[in-house]
């Protein structure tokens, strides 16, 4: 059918051409359209690039994203890099935090141990000793510095970081900060801390604590915590912060 239609069309084309020659249509001269006067197009002003977020704005944004949350729990993986031996020690466990000052830090692999803190005091247990020991944070400067960092991160009091640290932004989105301690007592244990956030800013995805370089070290040791399966406001029980072993 398609071939027949094409054949008919081919046959009709010469006939139509002759008919057009026998009955010429009057040709009207094309109308001249008045030329439009060029309009002055306004020049587009160059747009200023968006301003980069300042440290204060960054900290305030992250703090606002955290302030409504009451508790925080999940799992963590820890990698401790020992610069002297160039070796990594891996461990994992779970954590829980409840405002204002309750922390549980529990290792489940490769060895079991638990640290619970409420305010300025706490208890710890390990399968190596098999006993519960009470302690005060003020008696251990290193532990005190680390636990206070946990409080700061989990409570979301990030604007206070500038009191004790020089803060720089390593990544604007999703967000990563570098904290360099100002106090000499902290510098003995911590050279810098890098904190990375989730896209919404309401959760911490990792914390890297970089140690001071020691004599003979070619690179700095560090401890990297990566947080997984984090849950917000799930009603962490007070019993999480008790040790009755």
C-alpha positions as CSV (number, residue, x, y, z in Angstrom):
1,X,0.0,0.0,0.0
2,X,2.8,2.4,0.8
3,X,4.4,1.7,-2.5
4,X,1.2,2.4,-4.4
5,X,0.8,5.7,-2.6
6,X,4.3,6.7,-3.5
7,X,3.8,5.8,-7.1
8,X,0.6,7.9,-7.3
9,X,2.4,10.8,-5.8
10,X,5.2,10.5,-8.3
11,X,2.7,10.4,-11.2
12,X,0.8,13.4,-10.0
13,X,3.8,15.7,-9.4
14,X,4.4,16.4,-13.2
15,X,0.7,17.1,-13.7
16,X,0.5,19.5,-10.9
17,X,3.6,21.3,-12.2
18,X,2.1,21.7,-15.7
19,X,-1.2,23.0,-14.2
20,X,0.7,25.5,-12.2
21,X,2.4,26.8,-15.4
22,X,-0.9,27.0,-17.3
23,X,-2.6,29.0,-14.5
24,X,0.1,31.2,-13.2
25,X,-1.0,32.9,-10.0
26,X,-0.4,36.7,-9.7
27,X,2.7,37.4,-7.7
28,X,2.2,40.0,-5.1
29,X,5.4,41.8,-4.1
30,X,6.4,41.0,-0.6
31,X,5.3,43.6,1.8
32,X,8.2,45.4,3.4
33,X,7.9,45.2,7.2
34,X,9.0,48.3,9.0
35,X,12.3,47.8,10.5
36,X,12.1,47.7,14.3
37,X,14.4,50.1,16.0
38,X,16.9,48.4,18.1
39,X,16.1,48.6,21.8
40,X,18.7,49.3,24.4
41,X,18.9,46.0,26.3
42,X,19.8,46.6,29.9
43,X,23.1,45.2,30.8
44,X,23.1,42.4,33.4
45,X,25.0,43.3,36.4
46,X,27.6,40.6,37.3
47,X,26.4,38.6,40.2
48,X,28.6,38.3,43.3
49,X,29.5,34.8,44.2
50,X,27.8,33.5,47.4
51,X,29.7,34.4,50.4
52,X,31.6,31.6,52.2
53,X,30.2,30.7,55.6
54,X,32.3,32.1,58.4
55,X,33.4,29.9,61.3
56,X,30.9,31.6,63.7
57,X,28.1,31.0,61.2
58,X,29.2,27.4,60.7
59,X,29.3,26.7,64.5
60,X,25.9,28.4,65.1
61,X,24.3,26.4,62.3
62,X,25.6,23.1,63.7
63,X,24.7,24.0,67.2
64,X,21.1,24.9,66.2
65,X,20.8,21.5,64.4
66,X,21.8,19.7,67.7
67,X,20.1,21.7,70.4
68,X,16.7,20.1,70.3
69,X,18.0,16.6,70.6
70,X,17.9,14.9,74.1
71,X,19.9,11.7,73.5
72,X,22.1,10.1,71.0
73,X,23.2,6.4,70.6
74,X,24.8,4.1,68.1
75,X,27.8,2.1,67.2
76,X,31.4,3.2,66.5
77,X,34.5,1.8,64.9
78,X,37.9,2.9,66.1
79,X,41.2,2.9,64.4
80,X,44.3,3.8,66.4
81,X,47.3,4.5,64.3
82,X,50.6,4.0,66.3
83,X,53.2,6.1,64.5
84,X,56.2,4.5,66.2
85,X,55.3,1.1,64.7
86,X,53.4,2.2,61.7
87,X,50.6,-0.1,62.9
88,X,46.8,0.2,63.2
89,X,44.8,-1.2,66.1
90,X,41.1,-1.7,65.3
91,X,38.3,-2.0,67.8
92,X,34.5,-1.4,67.9
93,X,31.7,-0.9,70.2
94,X,28.6,1.1,71.1
95,X,27.9,4.4,72.7
96,X,25.1,6.3,74.4
97,X,24.7,9.9,75.4
98,X,22.0,11.7,77.3
99,X,21.8,15.4,78.1
100,X,23.2,17.1,80.0
101,X,26.2,15.0,81.0
102,X,25.7,11.2,80.7
103,X,28.0,9.2,78.5
104,X,28.5,5.4,78.0
105,X,31.4,4.3,75.9
106,X,31.6,0.5,75.5
107,X,34.1,-1.6,73.6
108,X,32.8,-5.0,72.4
109,X,35.6,-6.0,70.1
110,X,38.4,-7.2,70.3
111,X,38.3,-6.8,74.1
112,X,35.4,-5.8,76.3
113,X,35.4,-2.7,78.5
114,X,32.9,-0.1,79.6
115,X,33.3,3.6,80.6
116,X,30.4,5.5,82.1
117,X,30.5,9.1,83.1
118,X,28.0,11.4,84.8
119,X,29.2,14.9,85.3
120,X,32.7,15.0,86.7
121,X,32.8,11.4,88.0
122,X,32.5,8.0,86.4
123,X,33.1,4.2,86.6
124,X,35.0,1.8,84.3
125,X,35.2,-1.9,83.9
126,X,37.3,-4.2,81.8
127,X,37.4,-7.9,81.3
128,X,41.1,-7.8,81.9
129,X,40.6,-6.7,85.6
130,X,37.1,-8.0,86.1
131,X,36.3,-5.2,88.5
132,X,34.5,-1.8,88.6
133,X,36.6,1.2,89.4
134,X,35.3,4.6,90.3
135,X,37.3,7.7,89.2
136,X,37.1,11.5,89.0
137,X,37.8,13.2,85.7
138,X,39.9,15.9,87.5
139,X,42.5,13.2,88.5
140,X,43.3,12.3,84.8
141,X,43.9,15.3,82.6
142,X,44.0,13.2,79.4
143,X,40.7,11.4,80.1
144,X,39.2,14.7,81.3
145,X,40.0,16.3,78.0
146,X,38.6,13.4,75.9
147,X,35.4,13.1,77.9
148,X,34.8,16.9,77.8
149,X,35.1,16.7,74.1
150,X,32.5,13.9,74.0
151,X,30.2,16.2,76.1
152,X,30.8,19.1,73.7
153,X,30.1,17.0,70.5
154,X,27.1,15.2,71.8
155,X,25.5,18.2,73.5
156,X,26.2,20.3,70.3
157,X,27.8,23.2,72.2
158,X,29.9,24.1,69.3
159,X,30.1,27.8,69.7
160,X,32.0,27.2,73.0
161,X,34.8,25.4,71.0
162,X,36.4,28.8,70.3
163,X,37.2,29.2,74.0
164,X,39.7,26.4,74.0
165,X,40.4,25.8,70.3
166,X,41.4,27.6,67.2
167,X,38.7,26.5,64.7
168,X,39.0,26.3,61.0
169,X,36.6,25.0,58.3
170,X,38.1,22.1,56.3
171,X,35.0,21.4,54.3
172,X,31.9,23.6,54.0
173,X,29.5,20.9,52.9
174,X,28.5,18.6,54.4
175,X,30.8,20.0,57.0
176,X,34.2,19.3,58.6
177,X,36.1,21.3,61.2
178,X,39.7,21.3,62.5
179,X,40.2,22.2,66.1
180,X,43.7,23.2,67.4
181,X,44.0,23.4,71.2
182,X,45.1,26.7,72.7
183,X,46.0,25.4,76.2
184,X,49.4,23.7,76.8
185,X,47.9,21.1,79.1
186,X,45.7,19.9,76.2
187,X,48.5,20.2,73.7
188,X,50.4,17.5,75.5
189,X,47.7,14.9,74.5
190,X,46.1,16.4,71.4
191,X,47.7,18.2,68.5
192,X,44.4,18.7,66.6
193,X,40.9,17.3,66.3
194,X,38.9,16.9,63.0
195,X,35.2,16.6,63.3
196,X,33.0,15.6,60.3
197,X,29.2,16.1,60.2
198,X,26.3,14.5,58.3
199,X,24.6,16.6,55.5
200,X,21.9,18.0,57.8
201,X,24.5,18.9,60.5
202,X,22.6,17.2,63.3
203,X,24.9,14.2,63.6
204,X,28.6,13.7,63.8
205,X,29.9,11.1,61.4
206,X,33.5,10.9,62.5
207,X,36.1,12.3,64.9
208,X,39.8,12.1,64.4
209,X,42.1,12.9,67.3
210,X,45.6,13.7,66.1
211,X,48.4,13.2,68.6
212,X,51.5,15.4,69.1
213,X,54.6,14.3,67.1
214,X,57.1,12.5,69.3
215,X,60.8,12.6,68.9
216,X,61.7,10.1,66.2
217,X,58.3,10.0,64.7
218,X,58.0,10.6,60.9
219,X,54.3,11.1,61.1
220,X,51.7,11.8,63.8
221,X,49.7,9.1,65.5
222,X,45.9,9.4,65.6
223,X,42.7,7.8,66.7
224,X,39.8,7.9,64.3
225,X,36.2,7.2,65.5
226,X,33.6,6.5,62.8
227,X,30.0,6.5,64.0
228,X,27.4,4.2,62.5
229,X,23.7,3.4,62.9
230,X,23.2,6.5,65.0
231,X,19.8,7.2,66.5
232,X,18.5,10.4,67.9
233,X,15.9,10.8,70.7
234,X,15.1,7.1,71.2
235,X,14.8,7.4,74.9
236,X,18.1,6.2,76.3
237,X,17.5,4.6,79.7
238,X,19.3,5.8,82.8
239,X,20.5,2.3,83.4
240,X,22.9,2.7,80.5
241,X,25.0,4.8,82.8
242,X,25.2,2.5,85.7
243,X,27.8,-0.3,86.3
244,X,26.9,-2.9,88.8
245,X,29.5,-5.6,87.9
